[in-house]
């Protein structure tokens, strides 16, 4: 993915944006914070948030037509989160509902408000609370305006007195203002019904046609505009917006719009239980207990999308939402490293590129592709530490060397199929390849065989040129075989072919039920662990489940399976960059179920088995092998397995003729070590053959340190990008006993390198 495309996608990320209910609310009400406080039982703090947003809390919760309910995502399930009663609960259970008495210095500039309806009272209250001298003129003898049309005078008067009790606002009743010149103030807020012509710069007219709740919100916004004018002597773009008609009203700039007529109808329905809201009458009238209010708040999903972070171990580990991650990646791609740190190098190097994030994201944002492109850019710029991917690139080179790679075509004519098992299946167990190919040939004699790597390590390392060369080689062999359909056994190979070699038709070995007979299972019940590379290919996932069922296995789905399949930790080579992330990822995957796992990726199978999880490859069941959970091969053993596979296939299908003299080469013929040490070397990605080279070089040159106490020799040799150290001693029969080994990326100046 190009970075610019990702930036375009990132604009669709809703994380951190206002919730739908907050957008629908005419007030600037922090709904998420309010809900969180109710959840915790902090009713007093919740009430203060609510009161600060609406200024007349006891009126608003009674009158609000709750447009938030229409916007609430819970509406999809039939019952929105009911904010009005949560607001009522906050008021009832708060220790004090008196307005906060602020000790603010009194302002010298005065404001006048003509009218005492919802908007005018809200404007007056907000300005008075900030210390402005405010005078309210009302031509009638009562305060409240439209409030009095739907609520009893007692409730309205009580709330107005309560909220204005700590202000110096002056109310002048039974007084009609006909001209703006009658007002002794620097700024004035005029109700529409006053009929006063707004002359001069300091007058602002309240737009009409709003319901009481929206009018309160309008008055609060007007107070902010008037304060700006009093402080600066200019309107904050307000006059121009009014002049050209571009200024939106509350209902136009929010997700829901309820007119005054609609409001009166809804308010009446609330009181009488009529119309579509009759079924909610009890909810409107019944007061909740604290526990009921907290339970209602618990139903809120907060509508702050965290889908990618909830599912991705990497994003959770760093707490990086997509937009923050994008900023850090930009810093990492900075071409002036001496002036700025690289903030996201671990995230870039750790990502599995499984793209579960893109599948779960409502906007389809594929963070994995973005991080892979960033890794590629860093690699091409020479900034990405090459040692991070050294082991896997060397392993790819080994897989594609003449020592273990092989192309076999049974007949000179074009093949019907080309079997491409990938490099890891033979390393895990050579029989996965040899026995499967034997069955393919029995049914389809004109099936060619190609042993090599698909190039995924180069792709994950950001090595574009190397990856391109591997694709070219595969394409050449495919053409030589007559452009047949390619049969794959590895989901990662399948993904590489589908995405980067779309001209080559492919299918999985599991799509050929006709070649499988005599299937059985070592367990009766299991869960299928879908490899992450299978996510976009439900046909592959379904085929494996059908095969498992035919083997007699009852399947129970994992929480993350199918299109939500997660990575076992192998993809992307994050092991060197971020071992803590990898360990956490593996631990989470194997803890999804206590049942045995059945998978169709050899890396998934072996990684889980190392951690003690009972796990089988589907080929174990289809081929009738490994019913006793076999020991997972070390990385050294995986190389030996591939050499063994090449040797056996060459002897079987090439009439015993080996293509070169080292086809049967056996490594590690000079070392002895404990099983625990062999496993430790494998965990640290140290090949035993590399340690043999260290010892051979040390002995040949006589260059090593001698530990006088133990008699052990300690030597080193740089191989590729890494320096390897070995602690060893002479053993029996001309062998050397290995006591310890490790590697590091530092080079020792003046030392020779191995070829």
C-alpha positions in Angstrom: 0.0 0.0 0.0 1.3 3.4 -0.9 1.6 5.8 2.1 -0.6 8.4 0.4 -3.4 5.8 0.0 -3.1 4.8 3.6 -3.3 8.5 4.7 -6.5 8.7 2.6 -7.9 5.6 4.4 -6.8 7.0 7.7 -9.2 9.9 7.3 -12.0 7.3 7.7 -10.7 6.1 11.1 -13.4 6.9 13.7 -11.2 6.3 16.8 -11.2 9.3 19.0 -14.0 11.0 17.1 -17.3 12.1 18.7 -19.8 9.3 19.3 -23.0 9.2 17.2 -25.1 10.1 20.3 -22.8 13.0 21.0 -23.2 14.2 17.4 -27.0 14.0 17.7 -27.0 15.9 21.0 -27.6 19.6 20.5 -25.3 20.3 23.5 -21.5 20.0 23.8 -22.1 17.1 26.2 -19.1 14.7 26.8 -21.3 11.6 26.7 -18.5 9.0 27.0 -17.1 10.7 30.1 -20.6 10.9 31.6 -21.3 7.2 30.9 -17.9 6.2 32.4 -18.7 8.1 35.6 -22.1 6.5 35.9 -20.5 3.1 35.5 -18.1 3.8 38.3 -21.0 5.1 40.5 -19.5 8.6 40.5 -23.0 10.2 40.2 -21.8 13.6 41.6 -19.1 13.9 39.0 -21.5 12.8 36.3 -24.0 15.4 37.3 -21.5 18.2 37.2 -20.6 17.2 33.6 -24.3 17.2 32.7 -25.2 20.4 34.4 -22.2 22.2 32.9 -23.4 21.1 29.4 -27.2 21.9 29.7 -27.3 24.6 32.5 -30.9 23.6 33.4 -30.5 19.9 34.2 -33.9 19.3 35.9 -35.7 20.7 32.8 -33.6 19.1 30.1 -33.9 15.5 31.2 -37.6 15.9 31.5 -38.0 17.6 28.1 -35.3 16.3 25.8 -36.7 14.3 22.9 -33.5 12.2 23.1 -32.2 12.4 19.5 -29.2 10.5 21.0 -31.5 7.4 21.1 -32.0 7.5 17.4 -28.3 7.7 16.8 -27.3 5.1 19.4 -25.8 2.0 17.8 -27.7 -0.1 20.3 -30.8 0.9 18.2 -29.7 -1.8 15.8 -30.5 -4.3 18.5 -33.8 -2.6 19.3 -33.0 -0.8 22.6 -30.8 2.3 22.7 -29.0 3.3 25.8 -31.4 5.6 27.6 -29.6 8.8 28.4 -32.5 10.9 29.9 -33.0 8.5 32.8 -29.2 8.3 33.3 -29.2 12.1 33.5 -32.1 11.9 36.0 -30.2 9.3 38.0 -27.1 11.5 38.1 -29.3 14.3 39.5 -31.0 12.1 42.1 -27.9 10.4 43.4 -25.5 13.3 43.4 -24.6 14.4 46.9 -25.3 18.0 45.8 -27.0 19.5 42.8 -26.5 23.1 43.6 -24.6 25.1 41.0 -21.0 25.6 41.7 -20.3 29.1 43.1 -17.3 30.5 41.3 -15.4 33.4 42.9 -14.8 35.3 39.6 -13.9 38.9 39.3 -16.8 41.0 38.2 -16.7 42.2 34.6 -17.3 45.8 33.7 -19.0 45.3 30.3 -22.7 44.7 30.5 -25.1 42.5 28.6 -28.8 42.7 28.2 -31.2 39.9 27.3 -34.7 40.7 25.9 -37.1 37.8 26.6 -37.1 35.0 29.2 -37.6 31.9 27.1 -35.3 28.9 27.1 -32.6 30.4 24.8 -32.6 33.8 26.5 -32.4 32.3 30.0 -29.6 30.0 29.0 -27.6 32.9 27.5 -28.2 35.1 30.5 -27.2 32.3 33.0 -24.0 31.4 31.2 -22.9 35.1 30.9 -23.8 35.8 34.6 -21.9 32.8 35.8 -18.8 34.3 34.2 -19.2 37.5 36.0 -20.9 39.7 33.5 -23.6 42.1 34.7 -26.7 40.8 33.0 -30.2 42.3 32.9 -33.1 40.2 31.6 -36.3 42.0 30.3 -39.5 40.1 30.1 -42.7 41.7 28.9 -44.9 39.2 30.8 -44.9 38.6 34.5 -43.5 35.0 34.3 -40.1 33.5 33.4 -39.8 30.4 31.3 -41.5 31.0 27.9 -41.8 27.7 26.1 -40.9 25.8 29.2 -44.3 26.6 30.6 -46.1 25.1 27.6 -45.0 21.6 28.6 -44.0 21.7 32.3 -45.7 22.8 35.4 -44.8 26.4 36.6 -43.6 25.0 39.9 -40.9 22.8 38.3 -39.8 25.6 35.9 -39.7 28.3 38.6 -37.8 26.1 41.1 -35.1 25.3 38.5 -34.7 28.9 37.3 -34.3 30.1 40.9 -31.9 27.3 41.7 -29.6 27.9 38.8 -29.5 31.7 39.1 -29.1 31.7 42.9 -25.4 32.6 42.9 -25.4 35.1 40.1 -26.1 38.8 40.1 -28.5 38.6 37.2 -31.3 41.1 37.3 -34.8 40.2 36.1 -37.1 43.0 35.0 -40.6 41.7 34.4 -43.7 43.3 32.9 -41.5 45.5 30.8 -41.6 45.7 27.0 -38.5 46.8 25.2 -39.3 48.3 21.8 -36.0 49.8 20.7 -32.5 48.7 21.2 -31.5 52.2 22.4 -33.5 51.5 25.6 -30.9 49.0 26.7 -28.0 50.2 28.8 -25.5 47.5 27.7 -22.5 46.9 25.4 -24.1 43.7 23.9 -27.7 42.4 23.7 -29.4 39.1 22.9 -32.9 39.6 21.5 -35.6 37.0 21.2 -37.3 36.7 17.8 -40.7 37.6 19.2 -39.5 40.9 20.6 -39.7 42.5 17.2 -36.7 44.7 17.9 -34.6 45.6 15.0 -31.0 44.7 15.7 -29.2 47.9 15.0 -25.5 48.5 15.7 -22.7 46.0 16.2 -23.6 44.8 19.7 -26.9 43.1 19.0 -27.6 39.4 18.4 -31.0 37.9 17.5 -32.0 34.5 18.7 -33.3 32.3 15.7 -36.8 31.0 16.2 -38.5 27.8 15.4 -36.5 25.7 17.9 -37.9 23.4 20.5 -37.1 24.3 24.2 -34.1 21.9 24.5 -32.5 23.1 21.2 -33.2 26.7 22.3 -31.2 26.1 25.5 -28.3 24.9 23.4 -28.7 27.9 21.1 -28.6 30.3 24.1 -25.4 28.6 25.4 -23.7 29.1 22.0 -25.0 32.7 21.9 -23.4 33.4 25.3 -20.0 32.3 23.9 -20.5 34.6 20.9 -21.4 37.5 23.0 -18.5 37.0 25.4 -16.1 36.9 22.4 -17.6 40.2 21.2 -17.3 41.8 24.7 -13.7 40.8 24.9 -12.6 41.6 21.3 -15.1 44.0 19.9 -15.9 41.8 17.0 -18.2 38.9 16.3 -16.6 35.5 15.7 -17.8 35.2 12.1 -21.4 35.3 13.4 -22.6 38.4 11.6 -21.4 37.2 8.2 -23.0 33.8 8.7 -26.3 35.4 9.5 -26.0 37.8 6.6 -25.4 35.1 4.0 -27.7 32.6 5.6 -24.8 30.1 6.1 -25.1 29.8 9.8 -26.6 26.5 10.7 -29.0 26.0 13.5 -28.6 23.2 16.1 -30.8 20.8 14.2 -28.8 21.4 10.9 -25.4 20.8 12.4 -26.3 17.8 14.4 -27.3 14.3 13.4 -30.9 14.7 14.4 -33.3 17.7 14.1 -36.5 18.0 16.1 -38.7 21.0 15.3 -40.8 22.8 17.9 -43.9 21.0 16.6 -42.3 17.6 16.8 -41.1 18.4 20.3 -44.5 19.3 21.6 -45.9 16.0 20.1 -43.1 13.9 21.7 -43.5 15.7 25.0 -47.2 15.0 25.0 -46.6 11.4 24.1 -44.3 11.1 27.0 -46.9 12.4 29.4 -49.9 10.4 28.0 -48.1 7.3 26.8 -49.3 7.7 23.2 -48.0 6.9 19.8 -44.7 5.1 19.1 -43.3 5.9 22.6 -46.1 4.3 24.5 -44.0 1.2 25.1 -41.4 3.4 26.7 -43.8 5.1 29.2 -42.6 3.1 32.1 -39.0 3.8 31.4 -39.7 7.5 31.2 -41.6 7.6 34.5 -39.9 5.0 36.6 -36.8 6.3 38.6 -33.9 3.9 38.6 -31.9 2.7 41.5 -28.1 3.2 41.5 -27.5 -0.3 40.3 -30.1 0.0 37.5 -28.4 3.1 36.3 -25.0 1.5 36.4 -26.3 -1.5 34.5 -27.8 0.7 31.8 -24.4 2.6 31.5 -22.7 -0.8 31.2 -24.7 -1.4 28.0 -23.0 1.5 26.3 -20.3 0.5 23.9 -18.9 4.1 24.0 -18.8 4.0 20.2 -15.1 4.8 20.1 -13.9 2.2 17.6 -11.1 0.1 19.0 -11.7 -2.9 16.8 -8.1 -3.2 15.6 -6.6 -2.6 19.0 -8.9 -5.1 20.7 -7.8 -7.9 18.4 -4.2 -7.0 17.7 -1.6 -7.8 20.3 0.9 -5.4 18.8 -1.4 -2.4 18.9 -2.5 -3.3 22.4 1.1 -3.6 23.5 2.0 -0.1 22.4 -1.4 1.4 22.9 -1.2 3.0 19.5 -4.4 3.9 17.7 -4.0 4.1 13.9 -3.6 7.9 13.8 -0.9 8.0 16.5 0.9 5.1 14.8 0.9 7.0 11.5 2.6 10.0 13.2 5.2 7.7 14.7 5.9 6.0 11.4 6.4 9.3 9.8 9.1 10.1 12.4 10.7 6.7 11.7 10.8 7.5 8.0 12.5 10.8 8.7 15.5 11.1 6.4 17.4 13.1 9.0 18.0 10.6 11.8 20.4 12.8 13.6 17.7 15.4 14.3 14.8 13.2 15.3 14.3 9.7 16.8 12.6 6.9 15.1 9.5 6.4 17.2 7.9 3.3 15.6 10.8 1.1 14.6 9.6 -1.8 16.9 6.0 -1.5 15.7 7.2 -1.5 12.0 9.5 -4.5 12.6 7.0 -6.5 14.7 3.9 -6.4 12.6 2.9 -9.9 11.2 1.3 -8.3 8.2 -1.7 -10.6 8.8 -4.1 -7.6 8.2 -6.6 -8.7 10.8 -6.9 -5.0 11.5 -8.2 -4.4 8.0 -10.8 -7.1 8.2 -12.2 -5.9 11.6 -11.9 -2.2 10.8 -15.4 -0.8 9.8 -13.5 1.4 7.3 -11.3 -1.4 6.0 -8.0 0.4 7.1 -5.1 -2.1 6.6 -2.5 -1.0 9.0 -0.4 -4.1 8.2 0.1 -3.1 4.6 1.1 0.4 5.8 3.7 -1.0 8.2 5.0 -3.4 5.6 5.4 -0.5 3.1 7.2 1.5 5.8 9.5 -1.5 6.4 10.2 -1.7 2.7 11.0 2.1 2.5 13.3 1.8 5.5 15.0 -1.2 3.8 15.5 0.6 0.5 16.9 3.6 2.4 19.4 1.4 4.2 17.9 2.3 7.6 16.2 -0.9 8.6 18.7 -3.0 10.7 19.4 -6.0 8.3 20.2 -8.3 11.2 16.5 -8.3 12.1 15.8 -10.6 9.1 19.2 -12.2 8.7 18.1 -15.7 9.8 15.0 -15.9 7.6 16.8 -14.5 4.5 19.6 -17.0 5.0 16.9 -19.7 5.4 15.2 -18.6 2.2 18.6 -18.7 0.4 19.1 -22.3 1.7 15.6 -23.4 0.6 16.3 -22.2 -2.9 19.8 -23.5 -3.1 20.6 -26.6 -5.2 21.3 -28.4 -1.9 17.6 -28.8 -1.1 15.6 -27.3 -4.0 14.3 -29.5 -6.7 12.2 -29.4 -9.9 10.9 -32.7 -11.3 8.6 -33.2 -14.3 7.4 -36.8 -14.8 6.9 -36.4 -18.5 8.3 -34.2 -21.2 4.8 -33.0 -22.1 2.9 -30.3 -20.2 2.0 -31.2 -16.7 -1.6 -31.3 -15.4 -0.5 -30.0 -12.1 2.5 -28.6 -10.3 2.9 -29.4 -6.6 4.5 -26.6 -4.7 4.6 -27.6 -1.0 6.6 -24.6 0.2 9.8 -24.7 2.3 8.4 -25.2 5.8 6.4 -28.4 5.4 9.4 -30.5 4.5 11.4 -28.9 7.3 8.7 -29.8 9.9 8.3 -33.4 8.6 9.6 -34.6 5.2 6.6 -37.0 4.9 4.2 -34.1 4.6 5.7 -33.6 1.2 6.8 -37.0 0.1 3.6 -38.9 1.0 1.3 -36.1 -0.3 3.2 -36.1 -3.7 3.0 -39.9 -3.8 -0.8 -39.6 -3.5 -1.0 -36.9 -6.1 1.0 -39.0 -8.6 -1.2 -42.0 -8.0 -4.2 -40.0 -9.1 -2.7 -37.5 -11.4 0.5 -39.0 -12.9 1.4 -35.8 -14.8 2.0 -33.8 -11.7 5.3 -32.0 -11.5 7.1 -31.0 -8.3 8.9 -27.8 -7.3 10.7 -27.6 -4.0 11.7 -24.0 -3.0 10.5 -21.0 -1.0 7.8 -18.7 -2.2 9.8 -15.6 -1.3 7.7 -14.5 1.7 10.8 -13.9 3.9 12.1 -11.3 1.4 8.7 -9.7 1.3 8.5 -9.4 5.1 12.1 -8.2 5.2 11.3 -5.3 2.9 13.7 -6.7 0.2 11.6 -5.8 -2.9 14.3 -6.8 -5.4 14.9 -10.2 -3.8 11.2 -10.9 -3.5 10.8 -10.0 -7.2 13.6 -12.4 -8.2 11.9 -15.3 -6.3 8.6 -14.6 -8.1 10.4 -14.6 -11.4 12.0 -18.0 -10.7 8.7 -19.5 -9.7 7.1 -18.2 -12.9 9.9 -19.7 -15.0 9.4 -23.1 -13.5 5.7 -22.9 -13.9 6.1 -22.0 -17.6 8.5 -24.9 -18.1 5.9 -27.3 -16.6 3.4 -26.1 -19.2 1.6 -23.5 -17.1 -0.5 -26.0 -15.1 -2.6 -25.3 -12.1 -0.4 -25.2 -9.0 -1.3 -27.3 -6.0 -0.2 -25.7 -2.7 0.0 -27.1 0.9 0.9 -23.8 2.7 -1.6 -21.0 3.3 1.2 -18.4 3.2 2.3 -19.7 -0.2 -1.3 -19.6 -1.3 -1.6 -15.9 -0.2 1.7 -15.0 -2.1 0.5 -16.7 -5.2 -3.0 -15.1 -5.1 -1.7 -11.6 -4.4 1.5 -11.5 -6.4 1.2 -14.2 -9.1 -2.4 -13.8 -10.0 -1.8 -15.3 -13.5 -1.0 -18.7 -12.0 -4.1 -20.8 -11.2 -3.9 -22.3 -7.7 -5.7 -24.7 -5.4 -4.9 -26.3 -2.1 -4.3 -30.0 -1.5 -7.4 -30.0 0.7 -9.4 -29.1 -2.4 -8.7 -32.6 -3.7 -10.7 -35.0 -1.6 -10.2 -37.8 -4.2 -6.5 -38.3 -3.2 -7.2 -38.9 0.5 -8.1 -42.3 1.9 -7.7 -44.0 5.2 -8.0 -40.9 7.3 -8.2 -41.0 11.1 -7.7 -38.7 14.1 -5.8 -39.0 17.4 -8.6 -37.1 19.2 -12.4 -36.9 19.0 -12.8 -33.2 19.6 -10.7 -30.2 18.6 -10.7 -26.6 17.5 -9.4 -25.5 14.1 -6.8 -22.8 14.3 -7.1 -21.0 11.0 -3.7 -19.6 9.9 -3.9 -15.9 9.3 -3.0 -16.3 5.6 -6.3 -18.2 5.2 -8.5 -15.3 6.3 -9.6 -14.1 2.9 -10.1 -17.6 1.6 -13.2 -19.2 3.3 -13.2 -22.0 0.7 -9.8 -23.2 2.1 -11.1 -23.0 5.7 -14.3 -24.9 4.9 -12.4 -27.6 3.0 -10.2 -28.3 6.1 -13.2 -28.5 8.3 -14.9 -31.0 6.0 -11.7 -33.1 6.0 -11.6 -33.0 9.8 -15.2 -34.1 10.0 -14.5 -37.0 7.7 -11.7 -38.0 10.0 -14.3 -38.2 12.9 -13.3 -34.9 14.7 -16.0 -32.9 16.4 -15.1 -29.3 15.9 -15.7 -26.3 18.2 -14.9 -22.9 16.8 -12.4 -20.5 18.4 -13.3 -16.9 19.2 -10.8 -15.8 16.6 -11.3 -18.0 13.5 -12.5 -17.8 10.0 -12.3 -14.2 8.8 -11.0 -13.2 12.2 -8.0 -15.6 12.1 -5.0 -14.4 14.0 -1.3 -15.0 13.4 0.6 -17.6 15.4 3.5 -15.1 15.5 5.6 -16.5 12.6 4.6 -14.0 10.0 6.7 -10.8 9.6 9.7 -12.1 11.5 8.9 -10.1 14.7 10.8 -12.7 16.8 14.1 -10.8 16.8 12.7 -7.3 17.0 10.1 -7.9 19.7 10.3 -11.2 21.5 7.9 -10.0 24.3 5.3 -9.4 21.7 5.8 -12.8 20.1 5.5 -14.6 23.4 2.4 -12.7 24.3 0.9 -13.5 20.9 1.6 -17.2 21.2 0.2 -17.3 24.7 -3.0 -15.6 23.7 -3.5 -18.0 20.8 -3.1 -21.2 22.7 -5.3 -20.0 25.5 -8.4 -19.5 23.2 -9.5 -23.1 24.0 -8.5 -26.0 26.2 -9.2 -28.4 23.3 -6.5 -29.7 21.0 -5.8 -27.6 18.0 -6.0 -28.7 14.4 -4.3 -26.5 11.9 -3.0 -26.5 8.3 0.1 -24.4 8.7 3.3 -26.2 9.8 4.6 -23.1 11.6 1.4 -22.8 13.6 1.6 -26.5 14.5 5.2 -26.4 15.6 5.1 -23.0 17.4 2.1 -24.1 19.5 3.5 -27.6 20.2 6.8 -26.1 21.5 4.6 -24.3 24.2 3.0 -27.5 25.2 -0.3 -27.1 23.3 -1.6 -30.4 21.8 -1.7 -29.5 18.1 -1.8 -31.5 14.9 -1.5 -30.6 11.2 -4.4 -31.7 9.1 -1.9 -33.7 7.1 -1.1 -35.8 10.2 -4.8 -36.9 10.0 -4.9 -37.3 6.2 -1.7 -39.2 6.0 -2.1 -41.2 9.2 1.1 -40.1 10.8 2.2 -38.4 14.0 -0.6 -39.7 16.1 1.8 -39.5 19.0 2.6 -35.8 19.2 6.1 -35.8 17.7 8.9 -33.6 19.0 9.2 -30.3 17.3 12.3 -30.1 15.2 14.9 -27.5 16.0 16.0 -25.0 13.3 19.0 -27.2 12.7 16.8 -30.3 12.4 14.5 -28.5 10.0 17.5 -28.0 7.6 18.4 -31.6 8.0 14.8 -32.6 7.2 14.9 -30.6 4.0 18.2 -32.3 2.9 16.7 -35.6 3.7 13.6 -34.8 1.7 15.6 -33.8 -1.3 17.8 -36.9 -1.1 14.8 -39.3 -0.8 12.8 -37.6 -3.7 15.9 -37.6 -5.9 16.5 -41.3 -5.2 12.9 -42.1 -5.9 12.1 -40.0 -8.9 15.5 -39.1 -10.5 16.7 -42.8 -10.6 19.0 -42.3 -7.7 21.0 -39.6 -9.5 21.8 -36.7 -7.2 22.1 -33.4 -9.1 25.3 -32.4 -7.2 27.8 -33.8 -4.9 26.5 -32.2 -1.7 22.9 -33.4 -2.0 23.4 -35.8 0.9 25.6 -33.5 3.0 25.3 -34.1 6.7 25.9 -31.1 9.0 27.0 -31.0 12.6 29.3 -34.1 12.5 31.8 -32.7 15.0 29.5 -31.6 17.9 27.9 -33.1 21.0 25.7 -31.2 23.3 22.8 -31.6 25.7 19.2 -31.7 24.4 18.5 -28.6 26.4 21.4 -26.7 24.8 20.3 -27.7 21.4 16.8 -26.4 22.0 18.2 -23.2 23.4 20.3 -22.6 20.3 17.2 -23.1 18.2 15.2 -20.6 20.3 18.0 -18.1 19.7 18.0 -18.8 16.0 21.5 -20.2 16.1 22.3 -23.0 13.6 24.5 -25.8 14.9 26.3 -25.9 11.6 27.3 -22.2 12.2 28.8 -23.2 15.6 30.7 -26.0 13.8 32.1 -23.4 11.5 33.2 -21.3 14.5 35.0 -24.2 16.2 36.6 -25.3 12.9 37.9 -21.8 12.3 39.2 -21.4 15.9 41.0 -24.8 15.8 42.4 -24.2 12.3 43.9 -20.8 13.3 44.5 -21.7 16.9 42.6 -18.5 17.9 40.6 -19.0 21.0 40.6 -18.1 24.7 41.3 -20.8 27.3 39.4 -20.8 30.6 42.1 -22.1 32.9 39.6 -23.2 35.6 37.2 -25.3 33.3 39.6 -26.0 30.5 36.9 -24.8 28.0 37.9 -22.9 24.8 36.0 -19.8 23.8 36.1 -18.5 20.3 34.2 -16.5 17.8 33.6 -16.0 14.0 31.5 -13.5 12.1 29.2 -15.2 9.6 27.1 -12.9 7.5 25.9 -10.0 9.7 26.3 -11.8 13.0 29.2 -12.7 15.2 28.9 -16.2 16.8 30.6 -17.3 20.0 31.1 -20.9 21.2 32.3 -22.3 24.5 33.6 -25.8 23.8 36.0 -28.5 24.7 37.5 -31.7 23.2 35.3 -34.7 23.6 35.6 -38.4 22.7 36.1 -39.8 19.2 37.4 -36.6 17.8 34.2 -34.7 18.6 33.8 -31.4 20.4 31.5 -30.9 23.4 29.6 -27.7 23.2 28.8 -26.0 26.5 27.3 -22.7 25.4 26.9 -20.4 22.4 25.4 -17.0 21.5 25.4 -14.4 18.8 25.3 -10.6 18.5 25.2 -8.0 15.8 28.4 -6.2 16.8 31.5 -6.8 14.6 34.9 -7.1 16.2 37.3 -4.8 14.5 40.1 -6.4 12.6 38.6 -9.9 12.6 38.1 -12.0 9.5 34.7 -12.9 8.2 33.5 -16.4 7.2 32.7 -16.8 3.6 
